[in-house]
Amino acid sequence: MNPNPCLSTGVTGQAVDRVLLIILGISVALLVLITFLLVFFIIRYSRKRHPKPAEVKEHPWLEIAWTVAPTILVLAMFYYGVTGYDILRRVPRDAMVVHVTARQWSWLFTYENGLQSTTLRVPLGRPVKLLLKSQDVIHGFYVPAFRIKQDVVPGMETYLWFQATALGTYEVMCTQYCGLEHAHMLSKVEVVSQSDFASWYQVQQSATTGLSPGARLFQDKGCASCHSTDGTARVGPTLKGLFGSTQTVVRDGKERPVTADKDYLRNFLLDPNVDVVKGFPPIMPSQKGLLTDQEIGDLLEFIKEVK
């Protein structure tokens, strides 16, 4: 873990911090100046010193000064803001592209060769371009240490980029309230050396290849954020011993027992909030259009194997 996640790391973080410090410096200077003048005028022009009010005459140069000076300050802040924004939006040509899929309530990172992971691992010193899309609702991809944040909107692809300059592990958060488990929609950015990244890339690809199709889908689709495989209670039913078991479901306020066979589980994946398992909130998003028939079959085989 980064020892001080509040400190920025990377090109984008430095650009944002520079603009922040400039605006903060100007704001503090104005605060000091205005406070000084306020106290000075209260003392200098108090009623005790001037019991009879006098006419105040125009001072053209003073009026010009307090018009021109703020204009220059605003234009300076605008300039640094625009240049900082330009850095955030201008992606280097040699950037490594990673596709980011947001869904309730997890992140999926897909590399250029098809490798998928729920944790973003990147090499030190190399620019990384993230192409963001959502499967359901609006999410917000946010890495505080890199000072990058971008809304992920259904039906469109957005992007951002960063270049890490320090090894470590950094938090990924969702900044848009996206449902009941929004607070748990977390991930990590692991910054490693380029040699370690190359080794991980090869090993991870081999490990992912060795998984069954259903197990890989369970991992890649973020199912583990709501469903455990060891009997642990989470926001959704555990998969351990689920297949073939009897579950009590609620439909239209009425309870009834069902057998968790292939037909029930298939219907649950496509219309999860029709028959809601008793004791669990109706929050699972429908997988209709997100899973093919083959993928549904693979998932059912995986659930069947979880004893």
C-alpha positions in Angstrom: 0.0 0.0 0.0 1.2 3.5 -0.8 2.5 4.9 2.6 0.8 8.2 2.0 -2.1 7.9 -0.5 -2.8 11.6 -0.2 0.5 12.4 -2.0 0.2 12.4 -5.7 2.2 10.1 -7.9 2.4 10.3 -11.6 2.3 12.9 -14.4 -1.4 13.6 -14.1 -1.2 14.0 -10.3 1.6 16.5 -10.7 -0.4 18.5 -13.3 -3.5 18.7 -11.0 -1.4 19.5 -7.9 0.4 22.3 -9.7 -2.9 24.0 -10.7 -4.3 23.5 -7.2 -1.3 25.1 -5.5 -1.4 28.1 -7.8 -5.1 28.7 -7.2 -4.6 28.1 -3.5 -1.6 30.5 -3.4 -3.6 33.3 -5.1 -6.6 32.7 -2.8 -4.5 32.9 0.4 -2.8 36.0 -0.9 -6.1 37.7 -1.6 -7.4 36.6 1.8 -4.5 38.1 3.6 -4.7 41.3 1.5 -8.5 41.8 2.0 -8.3 41.0 5.7 -5.5 43.5 6.2 -7.3 46.3 4.3 -10.5 45.5 6.1 -8.8 45.9 9.5 -6.8 48.9 8.3 -9.9 50.8 7.1 -11.9 50.0 10.2 -9.2 51.6 12.3 -8.1 54.3 9.9 -11.6 55.6 9.2 -13.4 54.8 12.4 -16.0 57.3 13.8 -13.7 58.4 16.5 -11.1 59.6 14.0 -13.7 61.0 11.6 -16.9 62.0 13.4 -18.1 64.0 10.4 -18.3 62.0 7.1 -16.4 63.5 4.2 -17.1 63.2 0.5 -15.1 60.5 -1.3 -13.7 61.6 -4.6 -13.0 59.4 -7.6 -9.6 57.8 -8.0 -9.4 56.6 -11.7 -6.1 54.8 -11.3 -7.3 52.9 -8.2 -10.5 51.9 -10.1 -8.4 50.7 -13.0 -6.1 48.8 -10.8 -8.8 46.9 -9.0 -10.4 46.0 -12.3 -7.2 45.0 -14.2 -5.6 43.0 -11.3 -8.5 40.6 -10.7 -8.8 40.1 -14.5 -5.2 39.2 -14.8 -5.5 36.8 -11.8 -8.6 35.1 -13.3 -7.0 34.8 -16.7 -3.9 33.3 -15.1 -6.0 30.7 -13.2 -7.9 30.0 -16.4 -4.6 29.4 -18.3 -3.2 27.0 -15.8 -6.5 25.2 -15.5 -6.7 24.8 -19.3 -3.1 23.6 -19.6 -3.6 21.1 -16.7 -6.8 19.8 -18.3 -5.0 19.5 -21.6 -2.4 17.2 -19.9 -5.2 15.1 -18.5 -6.9 14.6 -21.9 -3.9 14.3 -24.2 -2.9 10.6 -24.1 0.7 9.7 -25.1 0.9 7.6 -28.3 2.8 4.8 -26.6 0.3 4.3 -23.8 -0.7 0.8 -22.9 -4.5 0.4 -23.5 -6.6 -1.3 -20.8 -10.4 -1.7 -21.2 -12.3 -1.0 -17.9 -15.8 -2.5 -17.5 -17.9 -1.1 -14.6 -20.9 -3.0 -13.3 -22.8 -3.3 -10.0 -20.5 -3.6 -8.0 -17.1 -4.3 -9.3 -14.4 -3.3 -11.9 -13.1 -5.6 -14.6 -9.8 -4.8 -16.4 -9.2 -6.3 -19.8 -5.7 -6.1 -21.4 -4.9 -5.9 -25.1 -4.3 -9.6 -25.4 -7.5 -10.6 -23.7 -6.2 -11.1 -20.2 -8.8 -10.1 -17.6 -8.3 -9.1 -13.9 -10.3 -7.5 -11.2 -7.1 -5.6 -10.1 -5.3 -3.2 -12.4 -1.6 -4.0 -12.5 0.6 -1.6 -14.5 4.3 -1.2 -15.1 6.2 1.7 -13.6 6.9 4.7 -15.8 4.7 3.6 -18.7 1.6 5.6 -19.7 -1.7 3.7 -19.4 -4.9 4.6 -21.2 -8.1 3.4 -19.7 -11.2 2.9 -22.0 -14.2 3.0 -19.7 -17.7 1.6 -20.2 -20.6 0.6 -18.0 -22.9 -2.4 -18.2 -25.7 -1.0 -16.1 -25.8 2.4 -14.4 -23.5 5.5 -14.1 -20.3 4.8 -12.2 -17.3 7.0 -11.5 -13.7 5.7 -11.8 -11.5 7.5 -9.3 -7.9 7.0 -8.3 -7.1 9.7 -5.7 -3.3 9.2 -5.8 -3.2 9.8 -9.6 -5.8 12.7 -9.4 -7.8 11.0 -12.1 -11.6 10.7 -12.1 -14.1 10.0 -14.9 -17.7 9.1 -15.1 -18.5 5.8 -16.7 -21.8 6.2 -18.6 -24.0 3.4 -20.0 -24.1 3.5 -23.8 -20.9 5.4 -24.4 -17.1 5.0 -23.9 -15.1 7.5 -22.0 -11.4 7.5 -21.3 -8.6 8.8 -19.1 -4.9 8.1 -18.6 -2.1 8.2 -16.1 1.6 7.4 -15.7 2.7 6.1 -12.3 6.1 7.3 -11.0 6.2 5.4 -7.8 5.9 1.7 -6.9 3.0 0.8 -4.6 -0.7 -0.1 -4.4 -3.3 2.6 -4.8 -7.1 2.7 -4.1 -9.7 2.6 -6.9 -13.1 3.9 -5.9 -16.5 4.6 -7.4 -17.7 8.2 -7.1 -21.3 7.8 -8.3 -23.9 6.3 -6.0 -24.7 3.1 -8.0 -26.8 1.1 -5.7 -26.8 -0.8 -2.4 -23.2 -2.1 -2.5 -21.7 1.2 -3.9 -19.4 1.6 -0.9 -17.9 -1.8 -1.7 -17.1 -1.1 -5.3 -13.4 -1.0 -4.7 -10.3 -2.2 -6.5 -6.6 -1.6 -6.6 -3.9 -0.2 -8.9 -0.7 -2.2 -8.4 2.3 -0.4 -9.8 5.3 -2.8 -10.3 8.6 -2.7 -12.2 8.5 -3.4 -15.9 10.2 -6.8 -15.4 7.8 -7.8 -12.7 4.9 -6.8 -14.9 6.1 -8.8 -17.8 6.5 -11.9 -15.6 3.0 -11.4 -14.0 1.5 -10.9 -17.4 2.7 -14.3 -18.6 2.0 -16.2 -15.4 -1.5 -14.7 -14.9 -2.4 -15.5 -18.5 -1.5 -19.1 -17.9 -3.4 -19.2 -14.6 -6.5 -17.7 -16.2 -6.3 -20.2 -19.1 -6.3 -23.1 -16.6 -9.6 -22.1 -15.1 -12.9 -23.6 -16.2 -15.0 -21.4 -18.4 -17.6 -21.0 -15.6 -15.0 -20.2 -12.9 -13.4 -17.6 -15.2 -16.8 -16.0 -15.8 -17.5 -16.0 -12.1 -14.3 -14.1 -11.6 -14.5 -11.8 -14.6 -18.1 -10.8 -14.1 -17.5 -9.7 -10.5 -19.9 -12.3 -9.1 -17.7 -12.8 -6.1 -18.5 -9.3 -4.8 -22.0 -10.5 -3.8 -21.8 -14.4 -3.8 -19.3 -16.5 -1.9 -18.2 -20.0 -2.7 -17.4 -21.1 0.8 -20.7 -20.5 2.6 -19.9 -17.0 3.8 -23.0 -14.8 4.0 -22.8 -11.8 1.7 -25.4 -9.5 0.0 -26.4 -12.5 -2.2 -26.8 -16.2 -1.5 -23.6 -18.3 -1.3 -23.0 -20.7 -4.2 -21.8 -23.4 -1.8 -24.4 -26.2 -2.0 -26.8 -24.0 -3.8 -27.4 -26.3 -6.8 -30.2 -28.7 -6.2 -31.1 -27.2 -2.8 -34.5 -25.9 -1.7 -34.8 -22.2 -1.4 -37.6 -20.0 -0.2 -38.4 -17.2 -2.7 -40.7 -14.3 -2.5 -42.9 -13.2 -5.5 -45.5 -10.5 -5.2 -45.2 -10.7 -1.4 -45.9 -14.4 -1.3 -43.4 -17.0 -0.2 -43.0 -20.4 -1.8 -40.3 -23.1 -2.0 -38.3 -23.8 -5.2 -35.6 -26.2 -6.2 -32.4 -24.4 -7.4 -32.0 -26.5 -10.5 -30.8 -25.4 -13.9 -34.1 -23.9 -15.0 -34.5 -21.8 -11.9 -30.9 -20.6 -11.9 -31.1 -19.7 -15.6 -34.3 -17.7 -15.0 -32.7 -16.1 -11.9 -29.8 -14.9 -14.0 -32.1 -13.3 -16.6 -34.8 -12.0 -14.3 -33.3 -12.0 -10.8 -35.9 -9.9 -9.1 -39.0 -11.9 -10.1 -38.4 -14.7 -7.5 -36.2 -13.1 -4.8 -34.5 -15.4 -2.4 -35.9 -14.8 1.1 -33.6 -12.8 3.4 -31.7 -11.1 0.5 -32.4 -7.7 -1.1 -33.6 -7.6 -4.7 -30.6 -5.8 -6.1 -29.0 -8.2 -8.5 -28.8 -6.7 -12.1 -30.3 -8.7 -14.9 -27.7 -10.5 -17.1 -30.0 -10.5 -20.1 -28.0 -9.4 -23.0 -24.8 -9.5 -21.0 -24.4 -13.3 -21.1 -24.7 -15.6 -24.0 -26.5 -19.0 -23.8 -23.1 -20.7 -23.7 -21.9 -18.5 -20.9 -25.0 -19.1 -18.9 -24.5 -22.8 -19.3 -20.8 -22.5 -18.2 -21.9 -20.6 -15.1 -24.5 -23.2 -14.2 -21.9 -25.9 -14.5 -19.6 -24.0 -12.2 -22.4 -23.5 -9.6 -23.2 -27.2 -9.8 -19.5 -28.0 -8.9 -19.4 -25.7 -5.9 -20.2 -28.1 -3.0 
